[in-house]
Amino acid sequence: MLLYAATIFASAFLLFLVQPVMAKQILPWFGGSATVWTTCLVFFQTALLAGYAYSDLNVRRMTPRSGVRLHTVALFVSLIVLPIVPAAHWKPGGTENPSWLILGMLVATIGLPYFLLSTTSPLVQAWFARAHPGKNPYRLFALSNFASMLALVGYPFLLEPWAPSREQAMLWSAGYALFVVLCAAAGWRSLRHRTSPVVTTLPAHAAAAAREGDGDPPPALSRQLLWCTLSGTGSVLLLAVSNHITQNIASVPLLWILPLALYLLTFILCFDAAGWYRRDVFLSMLAAALGVMAWTLADPKLTHELEIQIGVFSGGLFIACMFCHGELTRLKPSPRHLTRFYLMISVGGAIGSILVGIVAPLVLPAYFELAAGIVVCALLLLWQVRRDPPVYGILGLTAAAVSVGCAIWGATEFYATAISASRNFYGVLRVQERGVDDASRRRSLVHGTILHGTQYLAPGMRLRPTTYYTETSGIGRLLQAMHPRPDPIRVGVIGLGTGTLAVYGSTGDVYRFYEINPDVLEAAQRDFTFLSDSDATIESALGDARLALEREPPQDFDVLVVDAFSSDAIPVHLITAEAVGIYLSHLKPGGVIAFHVTNRFLNLIPVVEALARAHGLAVIHIPDEGADPVASRSDWMLLSTDTALLARPELAVHARKIAARPDWRLWTDAFNNLVQVLK
């Protein structure tokens, strides 16, 4: 028993530990986008399906000895791909489809090890059932999910703060080699016990007769489809809630892991013992939770309430998954059909992940999949209580009505002021037009729920900088302080938005914008005139700014603006010691790096101060309360070797003392601490 348990525990621990380890390694290559994690989950769920399908075929179609022999060979062959460090040639050039590139890289780097890890839980449970007939193997599934959750919860607190990304990959590879030995030993040991009827090597007709004789026919197709639907609904909600939580905060393991840990916890509770899923309680709780989630998602007044959003959707995800997985345990078959049961669970999980991670970005103009998932869950609740007392039917009907109504409300709010909308790998983009008269009419670029720039349409206002870029902002004061001068200036800007900063350009100046999202570039050129009206020469580079700067020759910028953090979903790879080193290589002597660190949830000021200190740079913090009606509150950090420039009165008089945190560890490509900087 100990050998089987240790094998399943090790496989599940490694299976889920590798997910943040791999995702964090490639996150900087794709602009720090939250969709990197969703795309990785598509791969993980699909590979899990392949592993469960293999287990089902191995158990049902092969003799025990042949199945163990095949699996052992595959295990040792998989060692040749170690260590799991992505090759540099997988870095995007800027024109590829990021989703397919990520999937291809994952297949090449961890495809075979991950596939074999995913086979372990159903396969070893089948081996256990064969060696120990009459004992319940389903508790091993609860152990598997416990190990998975332990890996996920332990990663951001026990591994990520202490081990750089490459060392994490090396440690995981060593653990995988140990697992290979354990799994091979468990397989061969199972052959030493007598064969149970759970795994038969009889011909198909004889096996069927044996099953009928036992009064245990194969599960009906309708039952298998219900397993798939319950699993798929939980998977859809997992990915949709993950998207919703991470898109406006930060795409980092801490926030990736919260929804997934809750999802796994429900598997643990439901499959450990029947007492955890109190059906009458959870049916009522689910009806209420679905209504609250639907309302919170639709009401624009709650969009920016972080505590409410995380609390409502984390709690709602837990209750919904307890329902889905609790109903699965009520419908689970006898152990002789457990591999088919797990196969259908994985089919549902894979379908759900593909719908959210691949299909939704192609067919939906916004993040409507969460609202759709809530509606589907409400309809599934209504179906499952069709034979229960009428009160549950009323609850299910109410939940379905509220979910549908709120979904319509949310879609209406989304389009209320939008003149254009688009969605791609990097998120949802809208151009909104508001104003009651010509003087107040304005267009705004909104990414997700965050404002990325506004332009007033009146002729006298078109060239006026707004929001975070007004004359009283840190960047506005800096660019004004650099004029007039005999020589034109060269300015680099990471993050285009509406192109507002171009209004500061004079004849002869060059403003070079780096933008990863092609939809942003299109919207800035089509719906706004900051770029076309500027006196400066405008250049643009499409693709991740850091990768572009790594490939480009020195640009000799007088100012390099890092304006990628105002969306609250910060791309961490742009605010590390290595990133600042790249920026400095593109600056003229005495040039300035200007970090825009306005953020509702994260205090990035001490992080940037530490980066400046590490590189021997002077730094000042210029806040702006946004008193002007066209302004927004902003925080800018200016870093330079030219202390005299930063000491000029037009800058220094507006600077605020920085509360340095020398006890905080320097952020690098291998280390960042989101918990530390939460406000």
C-alpha positions in Angstrom: 0.0 0.0 0.0 2.8 2.4 0.9 4.5 2.0 -2.5 1.3 2.7 -4.4 0.5 5.7 -2.2 4.1 7.1 -2.5 4.0 6.7 -6.3 0.7 8.5 -6.6 1.7 11.2 -4.2 5.0 11.9 -6.0 3.3 11.9 -9.4 0.6 14.3 -8.4 3.0 16.6 -6.5 5.2 16.8 -9.6 2.3 17.1 -12.0 1.0 20.3 -10.4 4.4 21.7 -9.3 5.6 21.7 -12.9 2.7 24.0 -13.9 3.8 27.2 -12.2 7.5 26.2 -12.7 7.1 26.1 -16.5 4.6 29.0 -16.8 6.9 31.3 -14.8 9.9 30.5 -17.0 8.1 31.5 -20.2 5.9 34.3 -18.8 8.5 37.0 -19.7 8.7 35.8 -23.3 5.0 36.7 -23.9 4.7 40.1 -22.3 3.6 38.9 -18.9 0.1 38.3 -20.2 -2.4 36.5 -18.0 -3.4 34.4 -21.0 0.0 32.6 -20.7 -1.4 30.8 -17.7 -4.7 30.0 -19.4 -2.9 28.6 -22.4 -0.7 26.5 -20.2 -3.8 25.1 -18.5 -5.1 24.1 -21.9 -2.0 22.0 -22.5 -2.1 20.5 -19.0 -5.8 19.5 -19.2 -5.3 18.1 -22.7 -2.2 16.1 -21.7 -4.2 14.8 -18.7 -6.8 13.6 -21.1 -4.2 11.8 -23.2 -2.8 10.2 -20.1 -6.1 9.0 -18.8 -7.0 7.6 -22.3 -3.7 5.7 -22.3 -4.4 4.3 -18.9 -7.8 3.1 -19.9 -6.3 1.4 -23.0 -3.4 0.0 -21.0 -5.7 -1.6 -18.4 -8.4 -2.8 -20.7 -6.6 -3.8 -23.9 -3.2 -5.2 -22.7 -2.2 -8.1 -20.5 -1.0 -6.9 -17.1 2.7 -7.9 -17.8 2.6 -6.2 -21.3 1.1 -3.1 -19.9 3.7 -2.7 -17.1 6.5 -3.5 -19.6 5.3 -0.8 -22.0 4.9 1.8 -19.2 8.3 1.1 -17.8 10.0 1.6 -21.1 8.2 4.9 -21.6 9.2 6.1 -18.2 12.9 5.6 -18.7 12.7 7.0 -22.3 11.2 10.2 -20.9 14.4 10.9 -18.9 16.1 12.0 -22.0 14.2 15.3 -22.1 15.4 16.4 -18.7 16.0 19.0 -17.4 12.8 20.9 -18.3 14.4 24.2 -19.4 12.7 25.8 -22.4 15.2 26.3 -25.3 15.8 29.9 -26.4 14.6 29.3 -29.9 11.0 29.2 -28.6 11.1 32.9 -27.8 8.6 34.8 -30.0 9.7 37.1 -32.7 6.6 39.2 -32.5 4.5 37.9 -35.4 3.7 34.4 -34.3 0.4 33.2 -32.7 1.4 33.1 -29.0 -1.0 30.4 -28.0 0.3 27.9 -30.6 3.9 28.8 -29.8 3.3 28.2 -26.1 1.6 24.9 -26.8 4.4 23.7 -29.1 7.1 24.7 -26.6 5.3 22.8 -23.8 4.9 19.7 -25.9 8.6 19.7 -26.8 9.9 20.6 -23.3 7.7 18.6 -20.9 5.2 16.7 -23.1 6.4 13.2 -22.5 7.1 13.5 -18.7 3.8 15.4 -18.1 1.9 12.8 -20.1 3.4 9.9 -18.1 2.7 11.7 -14.8 -0.9 12.2 -15.8 -1.3 8.4 -16.4 -0.2 7.6 -12.8 -3.4 8.1 -10.7 -5.8 5.9 -12.7 -3.1 3.4 -13.7 -1.7 2.9 -10.2 -5.2 2.7 -8.8 -6.0 -0.1 -11.3 -2.7 -1.8 -10.3 -3.8 -1.5 -6.6 -7.3 -2.8 -7.3 -5.7 -5.8 -9.1 -3.3 -6.5 -6.2 -5.8 -5.8 -3.4 -9.3 -6.8 -4.6 -12.1 -5.6 -2.3 -10.3 -2.5 -1.2 -11.5 1.0 -2.2 -9.0 2.6 -4.6 -10.9 5.9 -4.8 -9.2 7.3 -1.7 -6.0 7.2 -3.6 -7.5 9.7 -5.9 -8.1 12.0 -2.9 -4.5 11.5 -1.9 -3.5 12.4 -5.4 -5.4 15.7 -5.2 -4.0 16.4 -1.8 -0.5 16.1 -3.2 -1.5 18.4 -6.1 -2.8 21.1 -3.8 0.2 20.8 -1.5 2.5 21.5 -4.5 0.4 24.4 -5.6 0.1 26.1 -2.2 3.7 25.4 -1.4 5.1 26.8 -4.6 4.6 30.6 -4.0 5.5 30.4 -0.3 8.2 27.7 0.0 9.9 27.4 -3.4 9.4 30.5 -5.5 10.9 33.0 -2.9 14.1 30.9 -2.4 14.9 29.2 -5.7 15.6 30.9 -9.0 13.5 29.7 -12.0 16.3 27.5 -13.5 17.0 25.9 -10.1 13.3 25.2 -9.7 13.4 23.3 -13.1 16.5 21.3 -12.0 15.0 20.4 -8.7 11.8 19.2 -10.4 13.8 17.2 -12.9 15.6 15.4 -10.0 12.2 14.7 -8.4 10.9 13.3 -11.7 13.8 10.8 -11.9 12.9 9.5 -8.5 9.3 9.2 -9.5 10.3 7.0 -12.5 11.9 4.5 -10.2 8.9 4.5 -7.8 6.4 4.0 -10.6 8.3 1.2 -12.3 8.6 -0.6 -9.0 4.9 -0.2 -8.3 4.0 -1.7 -11.7 6.2 -4.7 -11.3 5.2 -5.3 -7.7 1.5 -5.4 -8.8 2.3 -8.4 -11.0 3.3 -10.5 -7.9 -0.3 -10.5 -6.6 -3.1 -12.6 -8.0 -5.2 -11.0 -10.8 -8.5 -9.6 -9.7 -11.6 -9.5 -11.9 -11.1 -5.7 -11.9 -8.6 -6.0 -14.7 -9.4 -8.9 -17.1 -7.4 -10.3 -19.9 -10.3 -12.3 -21.3 -11.6 -11.6 -24.8 -14.1 -8.8 -25.1 -17.2 -11.1 -25.3 -16.1 -13.1 -22.3 -15.2 -10.0 -20.3 -18.7 -8.6 -21.0 -20.3 -11.9 -19.9 -18.3 -11.7 -16.7 -19.5 -8.2 -16.0 -23.1 -9.1 -16.7 -22.7 -12.1 -14.4 -21.5 -9.8 -11.7 -24.5 -7.5 -12.1 -22.2 -4.7 -13.0 -22.8 -3.6 -16.7 -20.7 -0.9 -18.3 -21.9 2.6 -17.6 -24.5 3.9 -20.1 -23.4 6.6 -22.6 -25.8 9.1 -21.0 -24.1 8.5 -17.6 -20.6 9.0 -19.2 -21.8 12.3 -20.9 -23.1 13.5 -17.5 -19.7 12.8 -16.0 -18.1 14.8 -18.8 -20.5 17.7 -18.4 -20.0 18.0 -14.7 -16.2 17.9 -15.1 -16.3 20.3 -18.0 -18.4 22.8 -16.1 -16.0 22.9 -13.2 -13.1 23.3 -15.7 -14.8 26.2 -17.5 -15.4 28.0 -14.2 -11.8 27.4 -13.1 -10.2 29.0 -16.1 -12.8 31.7 -16.4 -12.4 32.8 -12.8 -8.6 32.6 -13.1 -8.8 35.0 -16.1 -11.1 37.3 -14.3 -8.9 37.5 -11.2 -5.6 37.8 -12.9 -6.3 40.1 -15.8 -6.4 43.3 -13.8 -3.9 42.5 -11.0 -0.9 40.5 -12.0 -0.2 37.3 -13.9 1.9 35.6 -11.2 1.9 32.2 -9.6 0.2 33.4 -6.4 -2.9 34.5 -8.2 -2.8 31.6 -10.6 -2.8 29.1 -7.8 -5.7 30.4 -5.7 -8.5 29.2 -8.1 -6.7 26.0 -9.0 -6.1 25.1 -5.3 -9.8 25.6 -4.5 -10.7 23.5 -7.5 -8.4 20.7 -6.3 -9.7 21.0 -2.7 -13.2 20.2 -3.9 -11.8 17.0 -5.5 -10.1 16.1 -2.3 -13.1 16.6 -0.1 -15.6 14.9 -2.5 -13.5 11.8 -3.2 -12.1 11.4 0.3 -15.4 10.6 2.1 -19.1 11.0 1.3 -19.7 13.2 4.4 -18.0 16.2 3.0 -20.6 16.8 0.2 -23.8 17.5 2.1 -26.0 17.7 -1.0 -29.0 19.5 0.5 -26.7 22.2 1.9 -24.6 22.7 -1.3 -27.6 22.8 -3.6 -29.0 25.7 -1.7 -25.6 27.4 -1.4 -24.9 27.0 -5.1 -28.2 28.7 -6.2 -27.2 31.7 -4.0 -23.6 31.7 -5.1 -24.4 31.7 -8.8 -26.8 34.6 -8.4 -24.2 36.6 -6.4 -21.4 35.8 -8.9 -23.6 36.8 -11.9 -24.6 40.1 -10.3 -21.0 41.0 -9.2 -19.8 40.3 -12.7 -22.5 42.4 -14.4 -22.6 45.4 -12.0 -20.1 48.1 -13.2 -20.0 49.6 -9.8 -18.3 46.5 -8.4 -15.7 46.2 -11.2 -12.9 47.7 -9.2 -13.7 46.3 -5.8 -10.8 43.9 -5.4 -11.8 42.4 -2.1 -15.3 41.8 -3.3 -14.2 40.4 -6.7 -11.7 37.9 -5.2 -14.0 36.9 -2.3 -17.1 36.4 -4.4 -15.5 34.5 -7.2 -13.2 32.4 -5.1 -16.0 31.4 -2.8 -18.4 30.9 -5.7 -15.8 28.7 -7.6 -15.4 26.5 -4.5 -19.2 26.0 -4.0 -19.8 25.4 -7.8 -16.9 22.8 -7.9 -18.2 21.1 -4.8 -21.5 20.7 -6.6 -19.9 19.4 -9.8 -17.4 17.1 -8.1 -19.9 16.0 -5.4 -22.3 15.0 -8.1 -19.5 13.1 -9.8 -18.8 11.1 -6.6 -22.6 10.2 -6.3 -22.4 8.8 -9.9 -19.1 7.1 -9.8 -19.0 3.4 -10.9 -17.5 0.4 -9.3 -13.7 0.1 -9.3 -13.8 -2.2 -12.5 -14.8 0.9 -14.5 -12.7 3.5 -12.7 -10.4 4.1 -15.7 -13.4 5.0 -17.9 -14.7 7.2 -15.1 -11.4 9.1 -14.9 -11.2 9.2 -18.7 -14.6 11.0 -19.0 -13.6 13.4 -16.2 -10.5 14.3 -18.1 -12.4 14.6 -21.4 -14.7 17.2 -19.7 -11.7 19.0 -18.2 -9.9 19.2 -21.5 -13.1 20.4 -23.4 -13.7 23.0 -20.7 -10.1 24.3 -20.9 -10.1 24.4 -24.7 -13.4 26.3 -24.7 -12.0 29.0 -22.4 -8.4 29.0 -23.5 -8.6 28.6 -27.3 -12.2 28.9 -28.5 -13.4 31.9 -26.4 -10.6 34.3 -27.5 -11.5 33.5 -31.2 -15.3 33.8 -31.1 -16.1 36.1 -28.1 -15.4 39.8 -28.2 -14.9 40.0 -24.4 -14.6 37.8 -21.3 -18.1 36.6 -21.6 -17.1 33.0 -20.9 -17.4 33.4 -17.1 -21.0 34.6 -17.5 -21.7 31.7 -19.8 -20.1 29.3 -17.3 -22.4 30.6 -14.6 -25.4 30.1 -16.8 -24.4 26.5 -17.7 -23.8 25.7 -14.0 -27.3 27.0 -13.1 -28.9 24.9 -15.9 -26.9 21.9 -14.7 -28.2 22.5 -11.2 -31.7 22.6 -12.5 -31.2 19.3 -14.3 -29.7 17.5 -11.3 -32.6 18.5 -9.0 -35.3 17.5 -11.4 -36.3 14.5 -9.3 -35.7 16.2 -5.9 -38.3 18.1 -3.8 -39.8 21.1 -5.6 -38.0 23.6 -3.4 -34.7 22.7 -5.1 -36.3 23.1 -8.5 -37.4 26.6 -7.6 -33.9 27.4 -6.4 -32.4 26.1 -9.6 -34.9 28.0 -11.8 -34.2 31.2 -9.9 -30.5 30.8 -10.2 -30.8 30.2 -14.0 -33.1 33.2 -14.4 -30.8 35.5 -12.5 -27.7 34.2 -14.3 -29.2 34.7 -17.7 -30.5 38.2 -16.8 -27.2 39.3 -15.4 -25.4 37.9 -18.5 -27.6 40.1 -20.7 -27.1 43.1 -18.4 -23.3 42.6 -18.5 -23.2 42.4 -22.3 -25.4 45.5 -22.5 -23.1 47.5 -20.2 -20.0 46.3 -22.2 -21.4 47.7 -25.5 -23.2 50.8 -24.0 -20.5 53.3 -25.0 -18.2 51.2 -27.2 -17.6 52.3 -30.8 -15.2 49.3 -31.3 -14.2 46.2 -29.5 -11.7 43.4 -30.1 -10.1 40.5 -28.3 -6.9 38.6 -28.8 -4.3 36.8 -26.7 -3.4 39.9 -24.8 -7.0 40.7 -23.6 -10.1 42.7 -24.4 -9.8 46.1 -25.9 -12.6 48.7 -26.3 -12.7 52.2 -27.6 -15.4 54.2 -25.8 -16.9 57.5 -26.7 -18.6 59.7 -24.1 -19.7 63.2 -23.5 -23.0 65.2 -23.7 -21.7 68.0 -25.9 -18.8 68.9 -28.3 -16.7 70.4 -25.4 -16.9 67.2 -23.3 -16.9 64.6 -26.1 -14.0 62.3 -25.7 -12.7 58.9 -26.7 -11.0 56.4 -24.3 -9.0 53.2 -24.8 -10.0 50.6 -22.2 -8.1 47.4 -21.8 -10.2 44.9 -19.7 -11.6 47.3 -17.2 -8.6 49.7 -17.1 -8.3 53.1 -18.8 -5.3 53.4 -21.1 -5.7 56.9 -22.4 -8.3 59.5 -23.3 -8.5 62.1 -26.1 -10.9 65.0 -26.2 -12.4 65.5 -29.7 -12.9 69.3 -29.7 -10.2 71.0 -32.0 -8.8 73.1 -29.1 -8.5 70.0 -26.9 -7.2 67.3 -29.3 -3.5 67.9 -28.5 -3.9 68.3 -24.8 -2.3 65.5 -22.8 -4.8 63.8 -20.4 -5.1 61.1 -17.7 -1.6 60.0 -16.5 0.3 62.2 -18.9 -0.7 65.7 -18.2 1.7 68.6 -17.8 1.6 68.1 -14.0 2.5 64.4 -14.1 6.0 63.2 -13.6 6.5 62.3 -17.2 4.9 65.6 -18.4 7.3 67.6 -16.2 10.3 65.7 -17.4 9.6 66.1 -21.1 8.8 69.8 -20.6 12.1 70.2 -18.7 14.0 68.9 -21.7 12.7 71.6 -24.0 13.8 73.9 -25.4 17.3 72.6 -26.3 19.5 72.9 -29.3 19.4 69.2 -30.2 16.2 67.2 -30.7 15.5 64.4 -28.2 14.9 60.7 -28.8 12.3 59.1 -26.6 11.4 55.4 -26.2 8.0 54.4 -24.9 7.2 50.9 -23.7 3.4 50.7 -24.0 1.6 52.7 -26.6 -1.9 53.1 -25.3 -3.5 56.0 -27.2 -0.1 57.5 -28.0 -0.7 60.5 -25.7 3.0 61.2 -25.0 3.5 62.0 -28.7 1.9 65.4 -28.1 5.1 66.5 -26.3 7.2 65.9 -29.4 8.8 68.8 -31.3 10.1 69.0 -34.8 13.1 66.7 -35.1 12.3 64.7 -32.0 11.8 60.9 -32.4 9.3 59.0 -30.4 9.6 55.2 -30.7 6.7 53.2 -29.3 7.0 49.5 -28.3 3.7 47.7 -28.2 3.0 44.0 -27.8 -0.7 44.1 -28.7 -1.4 44.7 -32.4 -5.0 45.7 -31.6 -3.7 48.6 -29.5 -1.5 49.8 -32.4 -4.5 49.6 -34.7 -6.8 51.4 -32.3 -4.3 54.2 -31.6 -3.8 54.9 -35.4 -7.5 54.5 -36.3 -9.5 56.1 -33.4 -7.1 58.6 -32.0 -4.9 61.4 -33.5 -2.1 61.9 -31.0 0.3 60.0 -33.2 -0.7 61.7 -36.5 -0.9 65.2 -35.1 2.5 65.1 -33.4 5.4 67.2 -34.7 7.8 64.5 -33.8 8.8 61.5 -36.0 6.8 58.5 -34.8 8.2 55.0 -34.9 6.6 51.8 -33.7 7.9 48.3 -32.9 5.4 45.5 -32.5 6.2 42.7 -30.0 7.4 42.4 -26.4 9.4 45.5 -25.7 12.1 43.7 -23.7 12.7 41.1 -26.4 12.8 43.8 -29.0 15.3 45.9 -27.0 17.4 42.7 -26.5 17.6 42.3 -30.3 18.0 45.9 -31.3 21.3 47.9 -31.5 21.6 50.7 -28.9 18.9 53.3 -29.5 20.5 56.2 -27.7 17.3 57.3 -26.0 17.3 60.5 -24.0 14.3 59.2 -22.2 12.9 55.6 -22.0 9.4 55.5 -20.6 8.3 52.2 -19.1 4.5 52.6 -19.1 3.2 49.1 -18.8 1.9 49.1 -15.2 -1.1 51.3 -15.2 -3.4 48.4 -16.0 -2.7 46.9 -12.6 -1.9 43.6 -14.3 1.8 44.2 -14.3 4.2 42.4 -16.6 6.8 41.6 -13.9 9.6 40.9 -16.4 9.8 44.7 -17.2 10.6 45.7 -13.6 13.6 43.5 -12.8 17.3 44.1 -12.3 18.0 42.5 -15.7 15.4 44.6 -17.4 16.9 47.8 -16.1 20.3 46.6 -17.3 18.8 46.3 -20.8 17.2 49.8 -20.6 20.5 51.4 -19.6 22.2 49.9 -22.6 19.8 51.9 -24.8 20.2 55.2 -23.0 22.5 58.1 -23.8 24.9 59.1 -20.9 22.7 61.0 -18.4 19.5 59.7 -20.0 16.4 59.0 -17.9 14.3 55.9 -17.3 10.8 56.9 -16.4 8.7 54.2 -14.7 4.9 54.6 -14.5 4.0 52.8 -11.3 0.4 54.0 -10.7 -1.4 50.9 -9.3 -4.5 50.4 -7.1 -3.3 47.2 -5.6 0.5 47.1 -5.6 3.1 49.4 -4.1 5.9 49.3 -6.7 7.7 52.4 -5.5 10.1 50.6 -3.2 10.7 48.0 -5.9 11.9 50.6 -8.4 13.9 52.4 -5.7 15.8 49.1 -5.0 16.4 48.7 -8.8 17.9 52.2 -9.0 20.1 51.5 -5.9 21.3 48.3 -7.4 22.4 50.0 -10.6 23.9 53.1 -8.9 21.2 55.4 -10.2 19.6 58.5 -8.7 15.9 58.3 -8.3 12.9 60.6 -7.5 9.2 59.9 -7.1 6.8 62.5 -8.6 3.2 61.9 -7.7 0.3 63.8 -9.2 -3.1 63.9 -7.5 -4.9 64.6 -10.9 -6.7 67.8 -9.7 -7.3 68.9 -13.3 -10.6 67.5 -14.7 -8.7 65.8 -17.6 -6.0 64.3 -15.3 -5.8 61.0 -13.5 -3.9 60.4 -10.3 -0.4 59.1 -11.2 2.9 58.0 -9.8 6.1 58.3 -11.8 9.7 57.3 -10.8 12.6 58.9 -12.7 15.9 57.1 -12.7 19.2 58.6 -14.1 22.9 58.9 -13.6 22.5 62.7 -14.1 21.8 63.9 -10.6 21.8 67.5 -11.7 18.9 66.9 -14.1 16.8 65.3 -11.4 17.7 68.1 -9.0 16.3 70.8 -11.4 13.6 72.9 -9.6 10.9 72.0 -12.1 11.3 68.4 -11.1 12.7 68.3 -7.6 10.1 70.7 -6.1 7.4 68.2 -7.0 9.2 65.1 -5.8 8.1 63.2 -2.7 10.4 61.4 -0.3 10.6 57.7 -1.1 10.0 55.2 1.7 12.8 52.8 0.8 12.6 49.2 1.9 16.2 47.9 2.1 14.9 44.7 3.8 13.1 43.8 0.6 14.9 41.4 -1.8 15.8 42.8 -5.2 13.4 41.8 -8.0 15.1 39.8 -10.7 14.0 37.6 -13.5 14.1 34.6 -11.1 12.5 36.4 -8.1 9.6 38.6 -7.3 7.3 38.8 -4.3 3.8 39.9 -5.0 2.6 39.4 -1.4 5.2 41.9 -0.2 4.0 44.7 -2.4 0.2 44.3 -1.9 -1.3 47.6 -0.6 
